[in-house]
Amino acid sequence: MKELIKKSIKPETALIIIIVVSVILIIVTSTIILLSDDNRATLNNDNGNSVSTDLEQIENDARKLLIQKVNERAKSNKKGKVTIGEIIAGLQAKGYIIQSDDTSTISSNNIKLKLNGTDIENKLVLSPSENKDVDVIIDLKDEAKFYVINDKKSYEIQVNNGNITIRREPTKRKILSENIIPMVKDVKIADSSVASAKINNGRIMITAGTPGESNMTIILSNGITKDIVVRVQFNGIEKDGKIFTWDEIDEFSSHVRANQNINNDSDTAGPYNINGKQLTLAVGDQGKVLDDTGKAYDVRILGFKADDLADGSGKAGISFEFLSSMGNYYINSVNTNEKGWATTDLRAVLNGGKKHDGTTEVSDEDAKVNKLSNANNIKLVKKKYIPVYNKDSTLTCNDKLWLLASGEIWDNGYKSGARGVAITDESTEAEQYRFYKVNLKNTAYNISTNVAKKPNEITPVWWWLRSPLYGNPYTWCYVHKDGFGSSSGYSSVRGAVFPGFCIWYY
């Protein structure tokens, strides 16, 4: 065959073929190289303009930061849009040069600290051994624009409809070769036993130590400093010398739920192994809950498996009540108990939703329950209430925070079958919680007792119940400061609020 080819192709023809093939190979190879270079170095946007793929990488990194912060807010039940300013520090930490035209007046007043999207004013409160990541944001004017510098060109960063993009068209602004938005250079906590801090990816990572308070100084690359107070405060339950967070109490609750031998007449639960620590809880055990300002509230276990979950899946593991007042509030702005607890102003303030007028609404963000440090651990439960003050029947609503009912405290009342000074049906508004059952026993509702005083160790105050007074359409039942069930609490009068809540495995 080779001989046949040799004989059939003349030398000059073979030379032409070789030249043609070589040219084709050169063209193909050049095209591959060019295409490869184009794929590595440029992209075509919708307008057909070529842009550096470095911008695509920056854009992807920015989107990852955006998603991270959105997820953090969702996990913490926080709302509000993530701004460009919140992701700038993360981009700078990755080595990107970020600039703005509005940096001439930067001072310590421009430094804003955020935890899961919520502003930290001048104090950060943590639980012992807790870890928090704090964003340090240079808060420029609302109309400030941010730019990323790439290949000696300036490109605007934008956030639109929950998405982040980098304009592929370079700006004509003056370009500097370095960051002009200051970064966190150092962070110092005066008392290292209270907490420690380090910088990671443009954020400050804080690890709480032992309870106490110390000053934290944030130092920026331009020398500006920002001081805030770091307070480490107990938040959860301390038992047998060990501290258990609300997430750990939540896990404990899952064991309670699974244990068929525990019911609403049980005095103790456990021991269970929680993160390598043995824990037994008892009715009456106390803990602390913080609000978004760092204020601490004492709480107490009322009972186990006492409340029905709103989703119908069974009983909540543990029921608690506040021993520190959340403040003084009226039940309704007008003097009425019409339609009962379910439509009250106070229920909306605690849980979110519409007030008694049916129009005014409290947002989830403003609801008291969502400002608590254990908000993610509190679950909706079914609570009975009396809708008509002088009729012995009940309805049910779903709450996270609720006022206790007369029947959850006393097993007796102004007449046979009643509880306190509230009318009720044969099942009462609710069964007496184990704590009151054990400690009050059959003490008459109108007898003074320290058991029902709140707070018990300092000057007691009178506190609201969710039961309407049986005698008229204007008033509600309350617990007198001396610890007995009383009446004549007009709706528009401000009284102390000591709500209950339930913990169930998340």
C-alpha positions as CSV (number, residue, x, y, z in Angstrom):
1,M,0.0,0.0,0.0
2,K,2.8,2.4,1.0
3,E,4.5,1.7,-2.4
4,L,1.2,2.4,-4.2
5,I,0.8,5.8,-2.4
6,K,4.4,6.7,-3.1
7,K,3.9,6.0,-6.8
8,S,0.5,7.7,-7.0
9,I,1.6,11.1,-5.4
10,K,4.1,13.2,-7.2
11,P,6.7,15.1,-5.1
12,E,5.4,18.5,-5.9
13,T,1.9,17.4,-5.0
14,A,3.1,16.0,-1.7
15,L,4.8,19.3,-0.9
16,I,1.6,21.2,-1.6
17,I,-0.4,18.8,0.7
18,I,2.1,19.2,3.5
19,I,2.0,23.0,3.2
20,V,-1.9,23.0,3.2
21,V,-2.0,20.7,6.2
22,S,0.5,22.8,8.1
23,V,-1.5,26.0,7.5
24,I,-4.7,24.3,8.7
25,L,-2.9,23.1,11.8
26,I,-1.6,26.6,12.5
27,I,-5.0,28.1,12.1
28,V,-6.7,25.5,14.3
29,T,-4.0,25.8,17.0
30,S,-4.2,29.6,17.0
31,T,-8.0,29.5,17.2
32,I,-7.8,27.1,20.2
33,I,-5.2,29.3,21.9
34,L,-7.3,32.4,21.3
35,L,-10.5,30.8,22.5
36,S,-8.6,29.5,25.6
37,D,-7.3,33.0,26.3
38,D,-10.7,34.5,25.8
39,N,-12.4,32.0,28.1
40,R,-9.7,32.7,30.8
41,A,-9.6,36.5,30.3
42,T,-12.9,37.8,29.2
43,L,-16.7,37.3,29.3
44,N,-19.3,38.9,27.1
45,N,-22.1,40.6,29.0
46,D,-25.6,41.3,27.6
47,N,-24.3,44.4,25.9
48,G,-21.6,42.5,24.2
49,N,-18.8,44.3,26.2
50,S,-15.8,42.3,27.2
51,V,-15.1,42.2,30.9
52,S,-12.4,40.5,33.0
53,T,-13.3,37.1,34.5
54,D,-11.7,38.5,37.6
55,L,-14.9,40.5,38.1
56,E,-16.9,37.3,37.8
57,Q,-14.8,35.8,40.6
58,I,-15.2,38.9,42.8
59,E,-18.9,38.8,42.1
60,N,-19.1,35.1,43.1
61,D,-17.2,35.8,46.3
62,A,-19.5,38.8,47.1
63,R,-22.6,36.6,46.5
64,K,-21.3,34.0,48.9
65,L,-20.8,36.6,51.6
66,L,-24.3,37.9,50.8
67,I,-25.9,34.4,51.1
68,Q,-24.0,33.8,54.4
69,K,-25.4,37.0,55.9
70,V,-28.9,36.3,54.7
71,N,-28.8,32.8,56.2
72,E,-27.4,34.2,59.5
73,R,-30.4,36.6,59.7
74,A,-32.9,33.9,58.8
75,K,-31.4,31.6,61.5
76,S,-31.8,34.4,64.1
77,N,-35.3,35.4,63.0
78,K,-33.9,38.8,62.0
79,K,-35.4,40.8,59.1
80,G,-34.1,43.6,56.9
81,K,-32.1,43.7,53.7
82,V,-28.4,43.1,53.7
83,T,-26.5,46.2,52.5
84,I,-23.4,46.6,50.3
85,G,-21.6,48.0,53.3
86,E,-22.1,44.7,55.2
87,I,-20.1,42.7,52.7
88,I,-17.3,45.2,52.0
89,A,-15.1,44.1,54.9
90,G,-15.3,40.5,53.7
91,L,-14.2,41.4,50.2
92,Q,-11.3,43.5,51.5
93,A,-10.3,40.6,53.7
94,K,-10.0,38.4,50.6
95,G,-7.5,40.9,49.1
96,Y,-9.8,42.9,46.8
97,I,-9.3,46.7,46.6
98,I,-12.6,48.4,47.5
99,Q,-13.1,52.2,47.2
100,S,-15.8,54.8,47.6
101,D,-16.2,58.5,46.8
102,D,-17.7,59.3,50.3
103,T,-14.9,58.6,52.7
104,S,-13.6,62.1,53.6
105,T,-15.5,62.4,56.8
106,I,-15.0,58.9,58.3
107,S,-14.7,59.0,62.1
108,S,-15.6,56.6,65.0
109,N,-19.2,57.7,64.4
110,N,-19.1,55.9,61.0
111,I,-18.2,52.6,62.6
112,K,-21.2,50.4,62.9
113,L,-21.2,47.0,64.5
114,K,-23.8,44.4,63.6
115,L,-24.7,41.0,64.9
116,N,-26.8,39.0,62.5
117,G,-27.9,42.2,60.9
118,T,-28.9,43.9,64.2
119,D,-27.1,47.0,65.3
120,I,-25.0,46.8,68.4
121,E,-25.3,50.2,70.1
122,N,-22.7,50.2,72.8
123,K,-22.9,46.8,74.5
124,L,-22.5,43.2,73.3
125,V,-24.0,40.6,75.7
126,L,-22.9,37.0,75.5
127,S,-23.4,33.8,77.5
128,P,-20.3,32.2,79.1
129,S,-18.3,30.2,76.5
130,E,-20.5,31.6,73.7
131,N,-19.0,32.5,70.3
132,K,-20.3,35.5,68.2
133,D,-19.2,36.9,64.9
134,V,-19.6,40.7,64.7
135,D,-19.6,42.6,61.4
136,V,-17.6,45.9,61.4
137,I,-19.2,48.2,58.9
138,I,-18.0,51.6,57.7
139,D,-21.4,53.3,57.6
140,L,-21.2,55.9,54.9
141,K,-24.0,58.0,53.4
142,D,-27.1,56.1,52.3
143,E,-26.3,57.1,48.7
144,A,-22.7,56.1,48.9
145,K,-21.4,53.9,46.1
146,F,-18.8,51.2,46.4
147,Y,-16.3,50.2,43.7
148,V,-13.9,47.3,43.2
149,I,-10.6,48.0,41.5
150,N,-9.6,45.5,38.9
151,D,-6.9,45.8,36.3
152,K,-6.5,49.5,37.1
153,K,-10.2,50.1,36.4
154,S,-13.1,50.9,38.7
155,Y,-16.3,48.9,38.7
156,E,-19.4,49.7,40.7
157,I,-20.8,47.1,43.1
158,Q,-24.6,46.9,43.3
159,V,-27.2,45.0,45.3
160,N,-30.6,44.7,43.5
161,N,-33.6,42.6,44.5
162,G,-31.5,40.5,46.9
163,N,-28.8,39.9,44.3
164,I,-25.3,41.3,44.1
165,T,-23.7,42.3,40.8
166,I,-20.7,44.2,39.5
167,R,-21.3,46.5,36.6
168,R,-19.1,45.4,33.6
169,E,-18.8,48.9,32.4
170,P,-15.8,50.6,34.1
171,T,-16.3,54.0,35.6
172,K,-14.4,57.2,34.8
173,R,-13.6,58.0,38.5
174,K,-10.1,58.6,39.7
175,I,-8.4,55.3,40.6
176,L,-6.2,54.8,43.6
177,S,-3.9,51.8,44.0
178,E,-5.0,50.9,47.6
179,N,-8.1,50.6,49.8
180,I,-9.4,53.9,51.0
181,I,-12.1,52.3,53.2
182,P,-10.5,51.5,56.5
183,M,-10.4,47.9,57.7
184,V,-10.2,46.3,61.1
185,K,-6.5,46.2,62.0
186,D,-6.7,45.0,65.6
187,V,-9.1,44.4,68.4
188,K,-8.3,44.3,72.2
189,I,-10.4,43.3,75.2
190,A,-9.1,44.8,78.5
191,D,-10.0,41.8,80.6
192,S,-9.1,38.6,78.9
193,S,-10.9,36.5,81.5
194,V,-14.2,38.0,80.3
195,A,-13.7,37.4,76.6
196,S,-11.2,37.1,73.8
197,A,-11.4,38.4,70.2
198,K,-9.7,37.9,66.9
199,I,-10.1,39.1,63.3
200,N,-11.3,36.7,60.7
201,N,-12.4,37.5,57.1
202,G,-13.1,41.1,58.0
203,R,-15.2,40.2,61.1
204,I,-14.5,40.1,64.8
205,M,-14.8,36.7,66.3
206,I,-15.6,37.0,70.0
207,T,-15.4,34.1,72.5
208,A,-16.9,34.7,75.9
209,G,-15.1,33.6,79.0
210,T,-16.5,34.0,82.6
211,P,-19.3,36.3,83.7
212,G,-18.2,39.9,83.9
213,E,-17.9,43.1,81.9
214,S,-14.9,44.6,80.0
215,N,-14.1,47.2,77.3
216,M,-13.4,46.2,73.8
217,T,-11.4,48.5,71.5
218,I,-11.6,48.1,67.8
219,I,-8.7,49.7,65.9
220,L,-9.0,50.5,62.2
221,S,-6.3,50.7,59.6
222,N,-6.5,54.5,59.6
223,G,-6.0,54.7,63.3
224,I,-9.6,55.4,64.2
225,T,-10.9,53.4,67.2
226,K,-14.3,52.3,68.5
227,D,-15.0,51.2,72.0
228,I,-17.9,49.1,73.2
229,V,-18.7,47.1,76.3
230,V,-18.6,43.3,76.2
231,R,-20.7,41.8,79.0
232,V,-20.7,38.0,79.6
233,Q,-23.9,37.2,81.4
234,F,-25.5,33.9,82.4
235,N,-28.2,32.9,79.9
236,G,-29.7,29.5,80.4
237,I,-29.8,27.3,83.4
238,E,-27.0,26.7,85.9
239,K,-27.3,23.3,87.7
240,D,-24.8,21.4,89.8
241,G,-22.1,23.9,88.9
242,K,-22.6,23.5,85.2
243,I,-24.1,26.0,82.8
244,F,-26.6,24.8,80.1
245,T,-27.5,27.1,77.2
246,W,-31.0,27.3,75.9
247,D,-30.1,25.1,72.9
248,E,-28.9,22.5,75.4
249,I,-32.2,22.9,77.4
250,D,-33.9,22.4,74.1
251,E,-32.0,19.2,73.6
252,F,-32.9,18.1,77.2
253,S,-36.6,18.8,76.3
254,S,-36.3,16.2,73.4
255,H,-35.4,13.5,76.0
256,V,-38.4,14.6,78.2
257,R,-40.7,14.3,75.2
258,A,-39.4,10.8,74.4
259,N,-39.7,9.5,78.0
260,Q,-43.1,7.9,78.4
261,N,-42.7,7.8,82.2
262,I,-42.7,11.6,82.4
263,N,-46.1,13.5,82.5
264,N,-47.5,16.7,83.9
265,D,-47.4,15.3,87.5
266,S,-43.7,14.6,87.3
267,D,-41.4,16.6,89.6
268,T,-38.1,15.9,87.9
269,A,-36.7,14.8,84.6
270,G,-33.3,13.2,83.9
271,P,-30.5,12.7,84.3
272,Y,-29.7,13.0,80.5
273,N,-26.4,13.4,78.9
274,I,-26.3,16.8,77.2
275,N,-23.0,17.5,75.3
276,G,-21.1,15.4,77.7
277,K,-22.7,16.9,80.8
278,Q,-25.2,15.1,83.0
279,L,-28.4,17.2,83.7
280,T,-31.4,16.6,85.9
281,L,-34.1,19.3,86.0
282,A,-36.8,19.8,88.6
283,V,-40.0,21.8,88.8
284,G,-39.1,25.1,90.3
285,D,-35.6,25.2,88.9
286,Q,-34.6,28.7,87.7
287,G,-32.7,30.2,84.8
288,K,-32.1,33.4,83.0
289,V,-33.3,34.8,79.6
290,L,-31.9,38.0,78.0
291,D,-33.6,40.5,75.7
292,D,-32.0,42.3,72.8
293,T,-30.7,45.0,75.1
294,G,-28.9,42.5,77.3
295,K,-31.4,42.8,80.2
296,A,-31.7,39.6,82.1
297,Y,-35.0,38.0,83.3
298,D,-35.3,35.2,85.8
299,V,-37.5,32.3,84.7
300,R,-38.8,29.2,86.5
301,I,-39.9,25.7,85.4
302,L,-43.6,25.3,85.9
303,G,-43.9,21.7,84.8
304,F,-43.1,19.0,82.3
305,K,-45.4,17.9,79.4
306,A,-48.1,20.4,80.6
307,D,-48.9,22.2,77.3
308,D,-50.1,21.0,74.0
309,L,-48.1,21.9,70.9
310,A,-50.0,24.0,68.4
311,D,-49.1,21.6,65.5
312,G,-50.8,18.7,67.3
313,S,-47.7,16.7,67.6
314,G,-48.0,16.2,71.3
315,K,-46.8,17.9,74.5
316,A,-44.1,20.6,74.8
317,G,-41.2,19.2,76.9
318,I,-40.9,22.0,79.5
319,S,-43.1,25.0,80.5
320,F,-41.6,28.1,82.1
321,E,-42.9,31.3,83.6
322,F,-41.1,34.7,84.1
323,L,-40.1,35.7,87.6
324,S,-38.9,39.1,86.4
325,S,-41.5,41.5,84.8
326,M,-41.1,42.2,81.1
327,G,-42.6,45.7,81.9
328,N,-45.9,47.3,82.7
329,Y,-48.6,47.1,80.0
330,Y,-52.3,47.4,79.6
331,I,-54.2,44.4,78.3
332,N,-56.3,46.6,76.0
333,S,-56.1,50.3,75.3
334,V,-59.9,50.6,76.0
335,N,-61.6,49.1,79.0
336,T,-63.0,45.8,77.6
337,N,-62.5,42.1,77.9
338,E,-64.7,41.5,74.8
339,K,-63.7,38.3,72.9
340,G,-61.2,37.4,75.6
341,W,-57.4,37.0,75.5
342,A,-57.1,36.1,71.8
343,T,-57.8,39.6,70.6
344,T,-56.0,41.7,73.2
345,D,-53.4,44.4,72.6
346,L,-51.1,42.7,75.0
347,R,-51.2,39.3,73.2
348,A,-50.2,41.2,70.0
349,V,-47.4,43.0,71.9
350,L,-46.0,39.7,73.1
351,N,-46.5,37.5,70.0
352,G,-47.0,39.9,67.1
353,G,-50.3,40.3,65.2
354,K,-53.3,42.5,65.3
355,K,-54.5,44.4,68.4
356,H,-58.0,44.5,69.7
357,D,-59.1,47.2,67.2
358,G,-58.5,44.7,64.5
359,T,-56.4,47.1,62.5
360,T,-53.2,48.1,64.4
361,E,-50.6,45.4,64.0
362,V,-47.4,44.5,65.8
363,S,-44.7,43.1,63.5
364,D,-42.9,39.9,64.2
365,E,-39.7,41.9,64.5
366,D,-41.2,44.1,67.2
367,A,-42.9,41.3,69.1
368,K,-41.4,40.8,72.6
369,V,-40.9,37.0,72.0
370,N,-38.6,37.6,69.1
371,K,-36.4,39.9,71.2
372,L,-35.5,37.2,73.6
373,S,-32.2,35.3,73.6
374,N,-34.1,31.9,73.4
375,A,-36.6,33.0,70.8
376,N,-35.6,30.1,68.5
377,N,-36.3,27.6,71.3
378,I,-39.8,28.8,72.2
379,K,-42.6,26.9,70.5
380,L,-46.3,27.7,69.7
381,V,-48.7,26.0,72.1
382,K,-52.4,25.9,72.5
383,K,-53.8,28.0,75.2
384,K,-57.5,28.0,76.4
385,Y,-59.2,31.3,77.1
386,I,-62.6,32.6,78.1
387,P,-64.1,34.6,75.2
388,V,-67.2,35.9,77.1
389,Y,-66.6,36.9,80.7
390,N,-69.8,35.5,82.2
391,K,-70.2,32.3,80.2
392,D,-68.5,29.1,81.3
393,S,-66.9,28.1,78.0
394,T,-63.5,28.3,76.4
395,L,-61.8,28.7,73.1
396,T,-58.2,28.1,72.0
397,C,-55.5,30.2,70.5
398,N,-51.9,29.5,69.7
399,D,-49.2,31.5,71.6
400,K,-45.5,31.6,72.2
401,L,-45.8,34.0,75.2
402,W,-49.0,34.1,77.2
403,L,-50.3,35.4,80.5
404,L,-51.1,32.6,83.0
405,A,-54.8,31.9,83.6
406,S,-56.4,31.6,87.0
407,G,-56.8,27.9,86.6
408,E,-53.1,27.4,86.0
409,I,-52.4,28.8,89.5
410,W,-55.4,27.8,91.7
411,D,-57.7,24.7,91.8
412,N,-60.5,26.7,93.6
413,G,-62.4,29.9,93.2
414,Y,-65.2,32.2,94.2
415,K,-67.7,29.4,93.6
416,S,-67.6,25.7,93.0
417,G,-65.9,24.9,89.7
418,A,-64.5,28.4,89.3
419,R,-60.8,29.3,89.4
420,G,-60.0,32.5,91.3
421,V,-62.5,35.1,90.2
422,A,-62.9,33.8,86.7
423,I,-65.9,31.9,85.5
424,T,-65.0,28.6,83.7
425,D,-66.4,25.4,82.4
426,E,-65.8,21.9,83.9
427,S,-62.3,21.6,82.3
428,T,-61.2,25.1,83.4
429,E,-59.0,27.3,81.2
430,A,-56.1,25.1,81.9
431,E,-54.9,22.5,84.4
432,Q,-53.0,23.8,87.4
433,Y,-49.2,23.8,86.7
434,R,-47.2,21.3,88.8
435,F,-45.3,24.1,90.5
436,Y,-48.4,25.7,91.9
437,K,-50.0,22.3,92.6
438,V,-47.1,21.3,94.8
439,N,-46.5,24.6,96.5
440,L,-50.1,26.0,96.8
441,K,-51.8,22.7,97.2
442,N,-55.4,23.6,98.1
443,T,-54.6,27.1,99.4
444,A,-57.7,29.3,98.8
445,Y,-57.3,31.7,95.9
446,N,-58.1,34.7,98.2
447,I,-55.4,33.9,100.8
448,S,-52.1,35.8,100.7
449,T,-49.1,33.6,99.9
450,N,-45.5,34.1,98.9
451,V,-45.8,31.3,96.3
452,A,-47.8,33.6,94.0
453,K,-45.9,36.8,94.8
454,K,-43.7,38.3,92.0
455,P,-41.0,39.0,92.5
456,N,-40.7,37.1,95.8
457,E,-37.5,38.5,97.3
458,I,-37.9,42.2,96.5
459,T,-40.8,44.6,96.5
460,P,-43.7,42.6,95.0
461,V,-46.0,44.0,92.3
462,W,-49.4,43.0,91.1
463,W,-49.5,41.1,87.8
464,W,-51.9,40.4,85.0
465,L,-53.7,37.1,84.2
466,R,-55.4,36.3,80.9
467,S,-58.7,35.4,82.6
468,P,-61.5,38.0,82.4
469,L,-63.3,38.9,85.7
470,Y,-66.6,37.0,85.9
471,G,-68.4,40.1,87.1
472,N,-68.2,42.7,84.3
473,P,-67.1,43.3,80.7
474,Y,-64.4,45.8,81.5
475,T,-61.9,44.1,83.8
476,W,-59.4,41.2,84.1
477,C,-58.2,39.0,86.9
478,Y,-54.8,39.7,88.4
479,V,-52.6,38.5,91.2
480,H,-52.4,41.0,94.0
481,K,-48.9,42.1,95.2
482,D,-49.6,40.0,98.4
483,G,-50.0,36.9,96.3
484,F,-53.8,36.3,96.2
485,G,-56.2,36.3,93.3
486,S,-57.9,39.6,92.8
487,S,-60.2,41.5,90.4
488,S,-61.1,45.0,89.2
489,G,-58.2,45.2,86.9
490,Y,-59.4,47.6,84.2
491,S,-58.0,46.8,80.8
492,S,-56.4,50.2,80.2
493,V,-54.4,50.2,83.5
494,R,-50.8,49.2,83.2
495,G,-49.8,46.2,85.2
496,A,-46.7,43.9,85.4
497,V,-46.3,41.2,82.8
498,F,-44.8,37.8,83.8
499,P,-45.6,35.6,80.8
500,G,-45.2,31.8,80.3
501,F,-43.5,30.0,77.5
502,C,-42.6,26.4,76.4
503,I,-39.4,24.8,75.2
504,W,-39.4,22.0,72.8
505,Y,-36.6,20.3,70.8
506,Y,-36.0,22.5,67.7
